[in-house]
Amino acid sequence: MCTVTHPGIMSSIQDRGRLGYRAFGMPVSGVMDRYAYTMANILAGNGRDEAVVEMTLRGGRFTFSSEAYVAVCGADMQAKLNGKKIRNWSGFYVPADSELAFGYALTGCRAYLAFSGGIVVPQVMGSRSTYLRAGLGGYHGRALQAGDVLEIARVESLPVRPNELARQAVPAYGNDLRLRVILGPQDDLFTEGAVATFLNSPYTISPRNDRMGYLLEGQALTHKGGPDIVSDALCPGAIQVPGSGMPIIMMADCQTTGGYAKIATVIGPDLAKLAQAKAGDRVSFVACSDAEAVAALIAEQELYQMACRASLSAKNAPLRHTSKGD
Amino acid sequence: MDQVRMLKAGEQGVVVEFGSEIDPTVNSQVHRLAKVLTTEMPEHILEVVPTYRSLMVYFDPLGISRDILQEKIADYLARLGAATSSGDTIRIITIPVAYGGGFGPDLEFVASHNSITPAEVIAIHTSVPYLVYMLGFTPGFPYLGGMSERIATPRLKTPRVKIPAGSVGIAGKQTGIYPIESPGGWQLIGRTPLTVFNPSGQSPFLFAAGDYLQFAAIEAEQFAALQNQVASGNYAPSVRHVARTEA
C-alpha cells in the first residue's frame, strides 16, 4: 500500500489510454508522455500498459507501508527516498515504512511513477486512465489528493537491484523543441504564406497549456477563407488554428471532434517530447514524410526493446554482484 | 463517390472525406463505410470515427503503409458504391422526455420566441426522428440533424453552470441531449430519464452515430418511475430497425 501524503500540483493515475470509444465522443486520455511512461513500466518490470502516477511540474510525497519496487522517469523532480537522492530514469527497491518525495521539475514538466505490479484501480471502458472532465477512471475519477491510498498489485518476486536506463535512451529536455509534423488534413485551407510561416518561425508555449491542449503564441497564421470547417475528427497531435491565427496543439485529453482547420499533426514520438515542455518554451515545426515518421516509430520501439533486454538481465543477475558488470 | 478525398491526419490517421457540407446523404456514406470497416475490421485498423462528412481511420503504420491502406479503403468504397443500400438498416431509438416545468425550464421561452404554444413546441419536437450525424463535444453528445425551424431558438445569453444529465435542449436550429452534467448555453425544453452515458455499463452509450432518435413526450409523474426502472436495469429502450431508404 502506498499513501499519498501530498499530491503535488496535479497528479493523476494514467495508463496508455482509453482506446476504442472515440466514435462515441470519448477522449483517449492516458499519459501525456508515452516514452517516459513506457520506460517507467519497463524499469519497474511491468508489462507496458500498467497504470502509473503522472505528476505535473511539482511532484508529490508518498509513504509506503509495505515494501515495493518503483521506477521514476520523465521530468527530473529530484526524487528522494527517505531523504536520499535517487537517480531519475531508474527503478529501485523501496523498503517498508519508506517515504518517497518529489520536488519541482528541474527539467521537463511531467514525471511518471510506476509500481512493480501496477496500481489497482478499476478499469473503466478498458482503461485505468483518469478523464478529469467527465470524472471517470483512475482514482475515483479525480486528481490525487492527500490521504488517498493506492493499492499496489502483489508480484511474485519483487526485484531488488536498482535498474538504471542506459544513458543513450535518456532524452534531454531543453527549452527549444523541434517537432516533426505531417502537414494536413486541412493545410490547403491556409495561404501558402501561412504554411511557410508555420514551418519557419518559432512559437512560444503560452500559459494556457494543459492535458487538453497547448496554445502557442507567435506569428498569426492566415486562412484562405474562414477558420471554421464542418467539424471532423481530432486526434492528439493535431494542430488546430482558430480565428486568432494562433496554433493549438491537441494533447491526450482533447475532444474527439473539432471545428477549426488543422494545418498539420505532430508525429507521436515528438508529441511525447512536447508533453515535457512548459509555458515559455519555444517550439518550431519541421515537415516530415510518412516514411520519416515510421522510422521515428521504429527507433522508439528499438529503445523500448533495448531497455526490456537490459531490464531482464538486471533482474536475472545475481544480487551480490551489484558493483561489477554494469 | 468520385469526389472522395483521403487526407493525412498524422502518421496513423487517414481522413476519408465524402464532402464539405452537412448533408444526410453524405453522412450516410460515412456511416456505411464505418459499418463495413468496424464489422470486418481489416488488420492494422485500430479505430474508426465517423463525423458529419468524413470518416477518420486510425491505423498502425508499423503494420500497414498508408498507400496500401488507402488502396484497401478504395476497394471498400468501390464495393459500397456498387451495392444498393437495400438490406442496409438503421436504428430508430425512442427517447422518452418529460417536457417543461423543472425538467425544461426554457420551454415557455422557446414557445413565445416562436409565437406558438408550449404544446405546439412539444408536438413539433416529437414529430420526426433526428439523425445522429456524429458524437463529440462530451462523451455521448449527439450532433442531431433535422429539427424544424419553427422551434429554432438562439442560445441563452448567459450559459448555465450546471445542466443535469439527460437534459434535452435547443440551440439555434440544433437539438440535442446532455449525456453528463456539464455547463451549457442551450435552451432546455425537457429531460429524459434514460441514462445516455453509463461508463460502467456493458454498453456505455445508449446510441451511436448513424442512429436516429425519436423523442416521445411523457408526463412529469412518469419520470421518477422510469428513472427507477432504468436504475434497476428493468428498462429496455424501444428500438426499431428500418431500411435506410425509409428514414
Boltz contact constraints between the chains, C-beta under 6 A:
constraints:
  - contact:
      token1: [A, 20]
      token2: [B, 47]
      max_distance: 6.0
  - contact:
      token1: [A, 22]
      token2: [B, 47]
      max_distance: 6.0
  - contact:
      token1: [A, 22]
      token2: [B, 49]
      max_distance: 6.0
  - contact:
      token1: [A, 23]
      token2: [B, 49]
      max_distance: 6.0
  - contact:
      token1: [A, 24]
      token2: [B, 135]
      max_distance: 6.0
  - contact:
      token1: [A, 24]
      token2: [B, 140]
      max_distance: 6.0
  - contact:
      token1: [A, 24]
      token2: [B, 205]
      max_distance: 6.0
  - contact:
      token1: [A, 25]
      token2: [B, 135]
      max_distance: 6.0
  - contact:
      token1: [A, 25]
      token2: [B, 136]
      max_distance: 6.0
  - contact:
      token1: [A, 25]
      token2: [B, 139]
      max_distance: 6.0
  - contact:
      token1: [A, 25]
      token2: [B, 140]
      max_distance: 6.0
  - contact:
      token1: [A, 25]
      token2: [B, 141]
      max_distance: 6.0
  - contact:
      token1: [A, 26]
      token2: [B, 139]
      max_distance: 6.0
  - contact:
      token1: [A, 124]
      token2: [B, 199]
      max_distance: 6.0
  - contact:
      token1: [A, 125]
      token2: [B, 199]
      max_distance: 6.0
  - contact:
      token1: [A, 125]
      token2: [B, 204]
      max_distance: 6.0
  - contact:
      token1: [A, 134]
      token2: [B, 139]
      max_distance: 6.0
  - contact:
      token1: [A, 134]
      token2: [B, 180]
      max_distance: 6.0
  - contact:
      token1: [A, 136]
      token2: [B, 199]
      max_distance: 6.0
  - contact:
      token1: [A, 182]
      token2: [B, 8]
      max_distance: 6.0
  - contact:
      token1: [A, 182]
      token2: [B, 10]
      max_distance: 6.0
  - contact:
      token1: [A, 184]
      token2: [B, 7]
      max_distance: 6.0
  - contact:
      token1: [A, 184]
      token2: [B, 8]
      max_distance: 6.0
  - contact:
      token1: [A, 185]
      token2: [B, 7]
      max_distance: 6.0
  - contact:
      token1: [A, 185]
      token2: [B, 9]
      max_distance: 6.0
  - contact:
      token1: [A, 185]
      token2: [B, 15]
      max_distance: 6.0
  - contact:
      token1: [A, 230]
      token2: [B, 22]
      max_distance: 6.0
  - contact:
      token1: [A, 230]
      token2: [B, 52]
      max_distance: 6.0
  - contact:
      token1: [A, 230]
      token2: [B, 53]
      max_distance: 6.0
  - contact:
      token1: [A, 232]
      token2: [B, 51]
      max_distance: 6.0
  - contact:
      token1: [A, 232]
      token2: [B, 54]
      max_distance: 6.0
  - contact:
      token1: [A, 233]
      token2: [B, 49]
      max_distance: 6.0
  - contact:
      token1: [A, 233]
      token2: [B, 51]
      max_distance: 6.0
  - contact:
      token1: [A, 233]
      token2: [B, 56]
      max_distance: 6.0
  - contact:
      token1: [A, 235]
      token2: [B, 9]
      max_distance: 6.0
  - contact:
      token1: [A, 235]
      token2: [B, 13]
      max_distance: 6.0
  - contact:
      token1: [A, 237]
      token2: [B, 10]
      max_distance: 6.0
  - contact:
      token1: [A, 256]
      token2: [B, 136]
      max_distance: 6.0
  - contact:
      token1: [A, 257]
      token2: [B, 51]
      max_distance: 6.0
  - contact:
      token1: [A, 257]
      token2: [B, 136]
      max_distance: 6.0
  - contact:
      token1: [A, 265]
      token2: [B, 9]
      max_distance: 6.0
  - contact:
      token1: [A, 265]
      token2: [B, 10]
      max_distance: 6.0
  - contact:
      token1: [A, 267]
      token2: [B, 11]
      max_distance: 6.0
  - contact:
      token1: [A, 290]
      token2: [B, 66]
      max_distance: 6.0
  - contact:
      token1: [A, 293]
      token2: [B, 11]
      max_distance: 6.0
  - contact:
      token1: [A, 294]
      token2: [B, 61]
      max_distance: 6.0
  - contact:
      token1: [A, 297]
      token2: [B, 62]
      max_distance: 6.0
